[in-house]
């Protein structure tokens, strides 16, 4: 049942985003933007990971809300989340996590602020913010010949919504 719901949700999100496929982010990792929050405050997306793929050590500058829709997600503290499990991460939270189990992982994520990927001694290796996510979405749309349908706040005078 959860997989059927997840598939319906993904199909609707792809139509809304004007895409026929997920945006690749590396080996075994993809994203699908759902919304960009006003004033560069963050973004909402679906993340899909193959089993065993890890999201490296990172810190959030704002809060994060994550709902597992399908598959399993193992957090760095050892907890395993399954379909229907929700996690709140406060601003400043530092963690890593990975897709566990035998099925692809699908997570609905609301990210406020930016994500900072960390190296030794928690030095910032890469920072990703809303402008970066918008630019990546637009680049992907251009590469596949699709018109971006999710508009950023600047296009809507502060009102972020589907175009």
C-alpha positions as CSV (number, residue, x, y, z in Angstrom):
1,X,0.0,0.0,0.0
2,X,2.8,2.5,0.9
3,X,4.6,1.8,-2.3
4,X,1.4,2.4,-4.4
5,X,0.8,5.7,-2.6
6,X,4.4,6.7,-3.1
7,X,4.2,5.9,-6.8
8,X,1.0,8.0,-7.2
9,X,2.6,10.9,-5.2
10,X,5.8,10.8,-7.4
11,X,3.8,10.7,-10.6
12,X,1.8,13.8,-9.6
13,X,4.9,15.6,-8.4
14,X,6.7,15.0,-11.7
15,X,3.8,16.3,-13.7
16,X,3.7,19.4,-11.5
17,X,7.4,20.0,-11.9
18,X,7.2,19.5,-15.7
19,X,9.6,16.6,-15.6
20,X,9.6,13.1,-17.0
21,X,12.4,11.8,-14.7
22,X,14.2,12.5,-11.4
23,X,17.1,14.9,-11.2
24,X,20.3,12.8,-10.8
25,X,22.5,14.0,-7.9
26,X,25.2,11.2,-8.0
27,X,25.4,7.5,-8.0
28,X,22.2,6.1,-6.6
29,X,20.7,9.4,-5.5
30,X,18.0,11.6,-7.2
31,X,15.8,14.5,-6.2
32,X,12.5,15.9,-7.3
33,X,11.7,19.5,-6.3
34,X,8.1,20.2,-5.1
35,X,8.4,23.8,-3.9
36,X,10.9,26.6,-3.3
37,X,10.0,28.6,-0.2
38,X,9.6,32.4,-0.3
39,X,12.6,34.7,0.2
40,X,15.1,31.8,-0.3
41,X,14.0,30.3,3.1
42,X,14.4,26.7,1.9
43,X,12.8,24.0,-0.3
44,X,10.6,21.0,-0.3
45,X,11.6,17.9,-2.3
46,X,11.4,14.2,-2.7
47,X,14.7,12.3,-2.4
48,X,15.2,8.8,-3.8
49,X,18.2,6.7,-2.9
50,X,19.3,3.2,-3.8
51,X,20.0,0.8,-0.9
52,X,23.4,1.4,0.6
53,X,23.7,5.0,-0.6
54,X,24.8,7.4,2.1
55,X,24.2,11.1,2.6
56,X,27.5,12.2,4.0
57,X,28.1,14.2,7.2
58,X,26.2,17.5,7.0
59,X,24.7,20.3,9.1
60,X,21.5,22.2,8.5
61,X,21.3,25.9,9.2
62,X,17.5,25.7,9.6
63,X,15.1,23.1,10.7
64,X,14.3,20.0,8.6
65,X,11.2,17.8,8.5
66,X,11.5,14.4,6.8
67,X,8.8,11.8,6.2
68,X,9.8,8.4,4.9
69,X,7.4,7.3,2.2
70,X,9.0,4.0,1.1
71,X,12.0,1.9,1.9
72,X,14.2,2.2,5.0
73,X,16.5,4.9,6.3
74,X,19.2,4.3,8.9
75,X,20.2,7.4,10.9
76,X,23.7,7.9,12.3
77,X,22.3,7.2,15.8
78,X,21.3,3.7,14.7
79,X,17.5,4.3,14.3
80,X,15.9,2.7,11.3
81,X,13.0,4.6,9.8
82,X,10.3,3.0,7.6
83,X,7.4,4.2,5.6
84,X,5.3,6.6,7.7
85,X,8.1,7.5,10.1
86,X,8.8,11.2,10.6
87,X,11.9,13.0,11.9
88,X,12.4,16.6,12.9
89,X,15.9,18.0,12.9
90,X,16.5,21.3,14.6
91,X,18.7,24.0,13.1
92,X,22.4,23.2,13.7
93,X,21.8,19.4,13.7
94,X,24.8,17.5,12.4
95,X,24.3,14.0,11.0
96,X,24.6,11.5,8.2
97,X,22.2,8.8,7.1
98,X,21.8,6.0,4.5
99,X,19.3,4.0,2.6
100,X,19.0,0.7,4.3
101,X,17.2,-2.5,3.4
102,X,16.6,-4.0,-0.1
103,X,14.2,-1.4,-1.6
104,X,14.8,2.1,-2.9
105,X,14.3,4.8,-0.2
106,X,11.8,7.6,-0.9
107,X,11.8,10.6,1.6
108,X,9.7,13.8,1.5
109,X,11.9,16.5,2.9
110,X,11.3,20.2,4.0
111,X,14.6,22.0,4.3
112,X,14.8,25.4,5.8
113,X,18.0,27.4,5.5
114,X,21.0,25.7,3.8
115,X,22.8,22.3,4.0
116,X,26.5,22.4,4.7
117,X,28.4,19.2,3.8
118,X,31.3,18.8,6.3
119,X,34.8,17.5,6.2
120,X,37.5,17.0,8.8
121,X,36.9,19.0,12.0
122,X,33.5,19.9,10.6
123,X,35.0,22.3,8.0
124,X,32.4,23.2,5.4
125,X,33.2,21.5,2.1
126,X,30.0,22.5,0.2
127,X,27.0,24.7,1.1
128,X,23.7,24.3,-0.8
129,X,21.0,26.9,-0.4
130,X,17.6,27.6,-2.1
131,X,19.3,29.5,-5.0
132,X,21.5,26.5,-5.7
133,X,18.5,24.1,-5.7
134,X,16.5,26.5,-8.1
135,X,19.5,26.7,-10.4
136,X,20.0,22.9,-10.5
137,X,16.3,22.5,-11.3
138,X,16.4,25.0,-14.1
139,X,19.7,23.5,-15.5
140,X,18.1,20.0,-15.5
141,X,14.9,21.3,-17.2
142,X,17.1,23.0,-19.9
143,X,19.1,19.8,-20.4
144,X,16.0,17.7,-21.0
145,X,14.1,20.3,-23.0
146,X,11.4,20.9,-20.4
147,X,10.0,24.3,-19.3
148,X,10.5,24.9,-15.5
149,X,7.0,24.9,-13.9
150,X,8.0,25.4,-10.3
151,X,8.7,29.1,-10.0
152,X,11.0,30.6,-7.4
153,X,9.8,33.5,-5.2
154,X,11.5,36.1,-7.4
155,X,9.3,35.1,-10.3
156,X,6.1,35.4,-8.2
157,X,6.8,38.5,-6.0
158,X,7.2,36.4,-2.9
159,X,4.5,33.9,-3.7
160,X,6.1,30.5,-4.4
161,X,3.8,28.1,-6.3
162,X,3.6,26.0,-9.4
163,X,3.5,27.8,-12.7
